[in-house]
Amino acid sequence: MSLHPCRPVDVTFVQTAPHRFANSVELNVTPEQVFEVLADAASWPRWASVITEVTWTSPEPRGIGTTRTVRMRAGMVGNEEFLAWEPNSHMAFRFNESGTSGITAFAEDYRIVATPGGCRLTWTLAMSGDTATNVSIRLARPLMNLAFRRFLRNLRVLTDRRYAVAAA
């Protein structure tokens, strides 16, 4: 599969993109535990069901500039670069390349805030596309947002199970 370059956006793109999806979830785990799950490549397909595989493509330690490849259903691929890496509070990445030529820019931002008894994760997904892709995103927006909220519910189930076992 050939990959197509994406516009190199910075972390502010998640506030200015033409298509933004922002959702939050209350988690019954610590910020450290949720960051551990987000940093674990094997966890992503377990909560974000569109993802089939995540492979880190740069060595540890992880941080700004770290890269990985994410494979998704329907043959979609994204080569990602991290724009923010603040353990236990914030991570963000962008696509440097996409398996879909219609996506011209893409970024995700994850912010974790401690709350009594756990933490709140706010996930913002942002993108822009060519004309046909932009029309498709506008039409599919309600279904896409529904899927993104379901992913966060899946993340809550995963963290509850993972850390309930660890705490027992």
C-alpha positions, -999 to +999 in steps of 0.1 A: +000+000+000+013+034-009+012+061+018+003+097+011+020+126+029-002+146+053+002+183+061+026+185+091+003+201+118+012+210+153-007+204+185-029+235+180-045+218+150-069+200+174-085+234+181-086+248+145-093+218+123-124+218+101-135+185+116-131+181+154-145+154+177-140+160+214-152+135+240-145+128+277-148+098+300-145+095+337-122+066+346-118+048+379-080+046+376-051+070+383-037+093+356-006+071+357-026+040+350-045+055+320-012+069+306+003+034+309-026+020+289-022+047+262+015+040+260+009+003+255+007-006+218-012-039+225-040-020+244-051+002+215-069-026+195-087-037+227-105-003+232-104+014+198-119-014+177-111+003+144-074-003+152-059-037+144-022-032+152+001-005+167+038-007+162+063+016+178+089+026+150+113+046+172+132+034+202+125+042+238+124+064+257+092+078+242+086+115+239+080+143+214+092+130+180+085+094+188+069+075+159+046+046+154+025+029+127-011+023+133-030-002+111-068-001+110-097-019+095-103-016+058-065-014+052-061+021+065-026+029+078-013+060+096+024+068+103+023+089+134+046+113+151+041+124+187+037+162+193+032+160+230+043+135+256+038+146+292+036+114+313+003+110+332-013+142+318-010+147+280-001+130+247-008+141+212+002+129+177-003+136+141-003+116+109+028+122+088+015+098+062-019+082+056-030+052+036-059+073+024-051+102+000-083+120+010-070+128+045-048+159+042-041+165+080-049+144+111-041+147+148-053+134+181-049+149+216-054+131+249-055+151+282-058+134+316-069+153+347-070+137+382-104+137+398-116+123+432-114+085+428-098+085+394-093+108+364-110+124+334-097+117+299-106+142+272-098+129+237-099+152+207-096+139+172-091+164+144-088+162+107-091+178+073-095+163+039-099+169+003-133+180-010-149+145-012-135+134+022-148+166+039-183+159+025-181+123+037-170+134+072-198+159+074-223+133+064-209+106+087-202+129+117-230+116+140-220+080+134-183+088+138-188+106+171-210+077+183-181+053+175-156+076+193-178+077+224-181+039+223-143+036+221-140+057+254-166+034+271-144+004+259-114+021+274-132+025+308-141-012+307-105-021+298-090+000+326-115-012+352-107-048+343-070-043+340-065-025+373-092-043+393-072-075+387-040-057+396-055-043+428-069-077+439 
